[in-house]
Each structure stands twice: as C-alpha cells, then as structure tokens.
Amino acid sequence: MGQRKVNKVTLIVLDSVGIGELPDAGDYGDQGSNTLANVARAVQGLKLPNLGRLGLGNIHPIKGVPATAEPLGAYGKMAEKSKGKDTTTGHWELAGIILEKPFPTYPQGFPPEIITEYEKRIGRRVLGNVVASGTQIIEELGQEHMATGSPIVYTSADSVFQVAAHEEIIPLEELYRICEIAREMLDGEHRVGRVIARPFVGQPGSFKRTANRHDYAVPPPTPNILTLLQEAGIKTMGVGKIYDIFAGVGISETVKVKDNMDGVDQTIKFMKNSREGLIFANLVEYDSVYGHRNDPVGYARALEQFDQRLPQIMDAMLPDEVLILTADHGCDPTTDSTDHSREYVPLLVYGKPVKGGVNLGTRASFSDVAATLADFFGLPFKMGSSFAAQVLL
C-alpha cells in the first residue's frame, strides 16, 4: 500500500455543470443545451481563471475561459452511458453503475392510482401533485396545508417523490413515517430514485425549509467503487447529498452542508483531517438554486465563487493526493426547459502525481472515474475504462 502513487482522492461533483449536448440529446428534448458555454455567453464571459489553468477552456470553447498552452491538469469530457439524466443516475455511473433503464420521472405529476393509494395508506388527503420548485410550492400551498393538515406532494426533473409539511402541523416523526410509506409503495414500474421528506417552518409569506430533510433512496447495486473501497479498508467520506444518493451504501463518514461554500469548507476539512481515502463531494446549488430556476446570472456567480475557492482546495492537497472535478448531468438555465439536460460533463484531474496537459479526450462513460479510482487504490474493477495510466507521472 505504501508504494502507491495515490493514497487519497478528492472527487468534487459540480452538480449540473454540463459541457455540451450528447449525441442522443434530441431523444430527451435537449438539443442545443450546453450549460457552461451558454451560461458564459449569457453573461458576456465567465471569470474562471483557476479552472482555466487546470484546462477547462481546453475541453470546449467557453467565453471568458480561453484554452491554455500548458494546463496544470489533465482534461477531457465524459458521456453518460446510462439511460436518464437525473442526479442518482449520474452519480451512480461515476461509481461504476450503469443503468439500462432510467428511473421513472413524472412531468405531469403522479398518476391517480398512486396518489389515491397513498392517501388511503396515510389517512390524509394530499395537496399539489405537480412538478414544482420546493420553495415555490410551500409558498403557494403552505397556508392551505396549515389549515387542512394535508401534506404537499410534488416532484421535479429528478426521479423523486417529495413530501413537504410544516413541522408544527405534521411533526417530523409523522412526516418521516408517511415518507417511509411512500418508499414502500413506490416499487416496480414506479420505483423512483428517492422519496424526500421536506419539512418547513414559519408563517405564510415567510416559510423556510429546515435542515431536517430526510432522503429515502433506492440502495445502489453492489459491488461499486464505494463498497470495494470500504471492503479494502479505505475510508470513504461523503460531503453534501452523496450519502443520500447512495442510501448510505459504501459511505464511511458523512457531513451535511448548507450551501456550496459550506460544501467547500467541509471538503477542505476532510482533506486536512485525513491521510488517505476518497472524499466524494456534491455541490448542489448550480442545479437546485440556479439551473432549475433558469438563472444564468446566478449560475455564473456560483461558478465564479467556486473558482475563487479552488486555490484553497489545491493548497490543502497532500503530495499523494489527486483532485477530480466533474459533474453528473447538465441543467442549462438559458433554455426554455427547467429540467436537467442530457450533456457531456467536464473532467479535470490535478495533483502532484498527475501529468499536466494530458488530453483525456471524450470518455465513453462516467464509470471511467470509478475504474480510475480502482487503479489509483490498487483494486480490481470491471466497469469503465481507467485513465490512471494516462495521467500518472
């Protein structure tokens, strides 16, 4: 183990930061989507000097982020092999799980037979049953919910069944119970990726979601790179919603985050407190706060905030540590759709053990990350095509 060139990897997923439509984007209604390039164009150019130095502008033309002659990192982009374009599918593929069949989504809300059965099982009527932003739906229906005691059911572009309730109207224990009922119900053709409890507090006009959210995810198939690392005695640390996406499977330690910058703080904390292992972080706000709300200006600002923090992340790296930056899908805020977009994702690899300036090209699957992690840590793994030999000095 001491002979390995890589003893620690920090893998950061910039949630929804896609870099151009996939060849099958038309099948998903996503022609013309390019989250990074279109956001850059919308704001007359992005200021991402640190990502640029790693090689971001060498992957694809991005206004304000020119290609550099001597990138510090290896760079490329990855196609999604799995069917779908949701959070769970993208992250699972990064861990080496390919889905032949996508998780179901409900752009028109859930069918009557699901809602009727759910109401029967929980002994309450429900409100909503629409695709909605979580903050928007509680403003619209929160007052009625408080008057009736009916939970608010809604979904999104992801494969999710979300239940929102005021903590003083439906106590947390009861909210969690009715979400567990939904998780038990939603199987077979309606096996959604996640059931999510969405508690909130406050009064009409000033409702606020609380940190007591709880996700009930479908457990991922095993083995995957996370379970293999754990079995080999290598610590896996999740930052943000990683634990929820994998239903805790293969995650040794986890920390919740308030926002992207807190996510960076918690990632750096793990980096400084661990000698080896995998730190797997998700920074969700590009997707949840800006992508789904079609806010390219906010999206650009969030990217630039991360870029400003990148030197701190790089400074926290050990001599045998590798940093991988990528994404899980697109969510182009400049298109008419508020849905995720079927896109390539960027791939940037940096660290003292890594050769700068290596063009990793277009990878056939996100699972190449899992294969590379396996090589870094000296483990056998059958999914994906490793780029370890290309990047290691």
N, C-alpha and C positions, 0 to 999 in steps of 0.2 A: 504493500500500500504506500510506503514511503517513497517509492520510486516513481509514483505517478507525477506527471507534469501538472495535472489539475486536481486539486483537492476540494475546491469549492466553486460553485457556480451560482451567480445571481441572475435569475431569469425574470425579466420585467415585461409584462404584457400591457401595452398601451391600448386599452380597450377600445376597439373600433377604428384604430388608425390604419385604415386600408390604403393601398397604393396602386389602385387601378383595377378595372373590371376584369374578371376571369372570363375565359372563352365561353362559358355557359351562363354568363350573367343575364343574357336575354331570357333564359328559362325562368329566371326569378324576377323579371321586370326591372333589372338593374343596369340596363345599357347606359353607358356614359358616366357611371359612378367612378369617382377617383377621389377618395376622401382627402388625402394630403394635397394633391395638386389643385383640386377645386377650392379647398379652403384657402390655399395660398393665393390663388387667383382672386378670390372674393375680397381679400384684404390687401391686395396690391403687393403681396410678397410676405413670406414668413421670415422672422428673425430667429434662426435656429443654428447659431454658429457652432455650438458644441456637437450637436447631432451631425451637422455638416462636416465637421472634422473627422468624425467616425466614418463617414462615407454615405450619409443619407442621400445627398444630391447625386451620387453616382448610380443609385438604383434606378431613378426615374426623374425626368425634369420637374423640378418644383420651384416655382417663382420665389426668389429670395434666398434659395439654398443651392448655390452652384455646385457642380461636381468639383472635387478637389484632386489635384495631381497625386498627392500622397496621403490617402486616407489612413487614419490611425487604426482603423478596424477592418475586418473582413465584412463584405456586404453582399446582399442579394435580395431576392424576394421568394415567397413560397405560395404555392397554390393549395387550395383546400381540396382534399380528395374526398372527404366525407360529403354526404348529401346534407344540405342545410347551410344556414348562415347565422346560427344562434350562438350565444355565449358558451353553453355547455359543449356543443359540438366542436367549436374551435379549440377550447381548452383541452378537451379530451384528446383531440388529434395531436396537439402539442405533446401530450403524454404518451402517444403511441397507440391511440384507439381510433380505428376508422369505422364510421357508421355508414352502413349501406342504405339504411332507411332513416330519413330525418325524424326528429321529434315533431309531434303534431303542433301546429300553431292555429290560432282561432281569430282570423282577421274580422269575422262577423260576430265575435263572442261565442260562448259555448252553446252547443245545441240544447234544445228544451229538455231532452231526456236526461241530460247531465244535471242541469240546474234543478229540475223537478225532484230527481232522486236525492240531490244534495240537500235541498230544503227539507225533504222528508226525514233524512238522517240526522240533521242538526236541530230540527224542530223550530226553525225560523225561516221566514221569507228572506230573500236577498235583494239588494239593490244593485243597479249597474249592469253587469254582464256585458261590458263593452271593452274595446281597446282604448286605453287611456294612459296619460301620464299620472303617476301616483299622487303628485302634489295637486294636480288639477282636479282629479276625481274626488278627493276629500273636500275640496272647496265647493264643488258642485253638489255633492250628496251628503256631506258631513252633517248638516243640520237635520236633514230627514233621517239620517242614521241615528242621531241622538234622540229624535222624537219617537222612533219606532223600534229601536234595538235591532234593526236588520243590518247584518254585516254587508259591506260593499265588496262585490266580487268584480274583478277586472283582469285583463290580460294585456300583453304588449307584443312587440315584434318577436320576442323570445317565446319559447315554449314554456309558459308559466300560467299558473292559476293563483292569483293573488287575492288575499282576503284582508281588507282594511277595516279596523274597528277602533273606536275611541276607548282608551284604557279605563275610563270611568263608566262606560256603558257596557262593554264586554271585557271583563277582566282578562289579563294576559293568559292565565291558566285556561280559561274557557276559549279564548282565541286560538291558542295552541291546540286545544282538543279538537276544535272544528276544522283546523287545518290538517290535523292527523287523519280525520275522517275523509277529507278531500284526497289526501295522498293515497289512502287505502282504496278509494273509489276509482281513482284515475289510473287505470291499468289497461293492458291490451292496446286497442287502437287509440285510446285516449291517454296513453302513458306520457304525460307531459314531463319535461325535464325537471321542473321544480314547482312545488307549491310553496308560496311565500306568505308568512304572517306579517302584516304591515300595520302595527299599532301606531296611533297618533294621540295627541292631547291638544288642549286649547279650546277656544270658542270660535263660532262662525266668523270668518274673516281673518282669523289668526291661528288656524290649525297648524300643528307642527308634528311631523313624523318623529318617532323616538328611536333610540338605539336598540330597542327590544325586538327588532325584526328577527324572524327565525325562518330559515330555509329548510324545506324537506325535499331533498334532491333524490333522483334515481341514483343508486350506487353505480359507479363505473365498473365495466368488466375488468377482470384481473386475469393474468398479470398485466400491469402497465408500468411505466418507468418509476412512478412513485412507490408502488408496492415492492418493486425489485430493489430500489434503493433502501427502503426500510428493512427488507429481509436481509440485506447485506450489512446492516448495522450503520447505514449512512443516514444522518438526520435530514428530514425534510421539513422546511419551515414555510408556512403559508401566510401571506400578507393580503388583507382585504378579503374578497369573496372567494378566494381559492378553496378554502375549507368547505364552503357551502357547495361550490360547483362539483367537488369530488365526494360530497356527502361524508367528508372526513376520512375517506379511504386513502391510505398511503401518506397521510399528513401527521408528522410527529408533534408539531407545535404550531399554534396559530395565533394571530392577532387581528382584531377588527380595526378598521380605520374610519375616520370621519369624512375625509376627502382625499384628493390626490396628494396634496402636500403632506398630509399626515401619513399617507401611504409611503411617500419617500422617506419621511422621518423614521417610520417603523422598519422599513427596509434597511436603512443605514444602521439602525440599532442592532438588527440581526447580524448585519455584516461585521459590526465591531465586536459582537459578543460570541462569534462562532469561528472556529478554526477550519472546519470542513463541513461539507453537506451541500444541499440545494436550498436556496432561498427562492421561492416562487411567489411573485407579487403581481397583483392586478390593480391597475389604476383606472377606475371605472368612470370618472366624470366626463371624459371625452364623449362617451356613449350616452350615459344616463342624463347628464345635465345639458349637453350641447348638441350631440348628434341627433337624438330623438326629438329635440325641440327646434331643429333646423336653425341653429345659431352659429353661423360660421365665424363670427367675430369672437364670441366666447370660446369657441373651439380653438381658434388661433391663439388666443391669450393663454389658454390652458397648456397648449403645446410649448409656448414660449416660456411659461413658468417652469415646466419640466426641464427644458433646455438649460435654464439658469441654474437648476439644481444638479444637473448632470456632473459637473466637476466635483461636487461633494461625494457623489456616488463613486466616481472613479478614484478619488483620493482615499476612500475607505477600503479599496480592494487590496487583498493580500497578494504577494508575488506569485502564488499558485492559484489565483482566482480568475475566473472568466465571467464576463458580463455579456448576457444575450438580451437584446431588445427586439421585441416583435409585437404582433397584435393577434387578435382572434377572428376578425372579420372586418368589414367596413361599416360605416354609418354616415354616408355623405350628407352633410347638413345643407348642401346647396341644391339638392334635387327636390322635387315635389314630395317625394316619399319621406315619411318619418321613420321608416323601417330600416333595419340593417341592410347592408349592400354586400353582394357576393363579389368579393375583391381578393386580389393578391394581398399579402401582408409583408411589410418590410422585415429584413433580417440584418441585424448589426451585431457583430461579435468582436469583443475587445478584451484585452488583458495582457499582462507580461508574457504569458505563454503563447500568445496569438500573433501570427504574422499579419502586419498591416497591409492594406492594399490588395488583398485577395478577393477576386470577384467570384462569389459563390453561385452566380447565375440565377436561373429560375428553378427552384426546387419543386419536385412533383407533389410534395405533401408536407404539411406542418409536422408530420411524425418524424421528419428528418431531425428535428430538435431532440426528440426522445432518443433516437438512435445515436446521436452525437453525445448526449449526456451519458448514455450507457458506455460508450467508448472512453469518455473522459474519466469515468469512475471504474473502468475495467470490468464491466458486466456484460454478459451475453444478452442480446435483444434482437428479435427478428423483424420488428416493424421499422419501416423507414430506411433511408439511406444516409449514413453518417457523413458529416463533413469534417470530422475531427482531424483526419489526416491532411486535409487541405489547409486547415488553419493553424495547426500546432507547429511551433518552431522546432 
